[in-house]
Amino acid sequence: MRRSRAPLLVAALTVVSLLTAGALTACQPAGLRGGETPAASAGTTDPRIFPDAEVGPLVTALPQRSVAAPPPMRLAHGLLPPTNRWFSGLVFGAGPQPVFPLPLSFGLTAGGFAFGLPSVTATAKTISGGYDPAVTVDASSASAEVTAYDDVSTTVTLHSPGGAAIGHVTIAEGSPLVSFTADADTTLTTSAGFSGAAGPAVATVGGTDYALVAPAGALDRTGRSIALHPGQAAVWFPVPRGASAARVAGAISGPLLGVGTGYADGGGTATTRLSYRAAGGSTVFGALPAQRTARSGADCSLGTYSTIYGAMTVCSGDTLEWSVPAVTPAGALDLGGIDAATKTAIVGQLRTDSATVGPLPSDTYFGGKALFRLANLLAIARQLGEDRIADGLRTRLATALAEWAQPARCASAPARCFVYDPAMRGVVGLTASFGSDQFNDHHFHYGYFLYAAGALATDDPSAVRRLAPVMNLLAADLATSGRSSYFPERRTFDPYTGHSWASGYSPFADGNNQESSSEAVNAWNGLALWATASSQPALAREAEWMLSAEAAAARALWTDADTSAFAGYAHSIVSLNWGGKRDYATWFSADPNAILGIQLIPMGPVSGYLRTSGSRIGQNLAEAAPSGYAVQFGDYLLMYRALQGPAGLAAARAAARSLPDSAIDDADSRTYLLAWLAAVH
């Protein structure tokens, strides 16, 4: 929505999210058997980051109030509101929205639920795989609510008109299964007729075969009515291309229960491990193109599904694991090798820019960007030995951050402060912007604050004590790990997709979305810098994992997206990724320079992750800046061009001298632009 690294090596995967549930058993060949309803919230083991005992006093010190009225919620009592999730549309708003647990689409209906495999199509500006309710399942329910969730899965319980639980359905990203477990004697009615004398029953809808695995005798002769006793389960799935329904069904031991998340780093990579837990132990899951580097010995010969992100390969087993290149957090440019003339030019511009810092904006987005700008000027001044200028910038940055870091300031001030929303369980800054009071874009906004705080603490370690109460709350809002009474786990980050979701409530028929992949990367870089400066190694490790994953996703799904399989799509990048579609568009401008520029902002010291082939950068820039760089985000486009190779770097350095001030973003400065270009090798 709009909108030097500490050595941290983990020898083994650290499990950070496990959905606590009662043991469920498989009952074969009589059918699938469920058991207890999954527990109401996700429990975790080590590491716990921001546990209640640590964060509770910090929360209490903030004024407590909802800046925006909380939305209606379909959420079980005791669960923390799951904003910024792929499934948030099921929870928030007057009515539920469709969601996209790829490869499926899923929605709640008046009496139950519906699901289907989306048909993927493309136009010049959009790759679509929208909601397709091919199979509707009626349970005669009157209401539904989310009763459990973890990083990757969610469980929805259906209730009778009297409020009793009828049964619960579990879906997960990467799982082709829709798993319903009865909580009472229940008869389900399906819109499609399922039949088959041997193996799972199958129905063909819209050219796609859907399979049903149910207890023996549960499906009646019409193929549309399924009778279940308490604890029994029915599981549906679309049959993959290149596999049979029987083969896939044979790999499923019981209904899906939840998904655990683990991560590790070392050897120049960051690894994500997702453990799909099913009754009986075995299940199937799908790997997207970016997840094919490793699969922990899983059998991945069960065919494929088409998705808006490319072909999903279907695997059997219980673990999906893959690695991406590790990205080292960075809070300063490498200016050690610049020549005297370049240094003189940068210092001259630094004197101008440091003398023209006016009042900083009061909202959390533009105010955060202004802090980021000051932090980079400070780092450059210190690196170049301009200590008098650096000391002045440090004072300005410290004064500005001190205003935001007063825990009780919002009790009397209308802006530049934070409150805790006790209804939505999160920190909201005043003045809110771009819907941040509805939990939009928190990682975009707070990443700038954490970066600035990390920069100040690096220059002045005594600042940690003054800033820590509020900065740790911003970090906790984004990166709490483990069971918490105050914050959901990793509010915006999705380990399956490897990227964040920016909309708080996700009130869209196309699912959740994220536009600025680069500001998401900036968030985890800022978090890592603050964690290191404030001596929080577990937080730093988590931040570095998210940084590496988000950077890999930014390249694979945004700036370097492979769209060759989507005939008709006419652009070299994707700028707005949703659960159910991908767009060449932004929330704020149709200009090509903005469409690419929002994937580059703020081109921090960590932005070398954007480096790719010179031809690909040239292709992206040819569309974004056909008439030159005197456009919005022209500064970032020039920095991006510098990653193209020697010719691109030389051209960018030459163009930077005459770039108009109007083309320099408010998170940037001409000083930083010149220094960034000087630091590129």
PyMOL commands that set and color helices and strands:
alter all, ss='L'
color gray80, all
select helices_A, chain A and resi 52-61+88-91+245-250+289-291+340-355+364-383+387-404+409-411+436-438+442-459+463-479+517-533+537-559+592-597+607-610+614-624+634-642+646-656+661-663+670-679
alter helices_A, ss='H'
color red, helices_A
select strands_A, chain A and resi 14-19+32-33+42-43+105-108+112-116+121-122+126-128+135-138+143-149+153-159+165-172+178-182+186-190+201-205+208-213+225-228+232-238+256-266+269-278+283-287+304-307+310-317+319-325+417-421+426-430+493-494+499-500+513-514+576-578+581-583
alter strands_A, ss='S'
color yellow, strands_A
deselect
rebuild
show_as cartoon
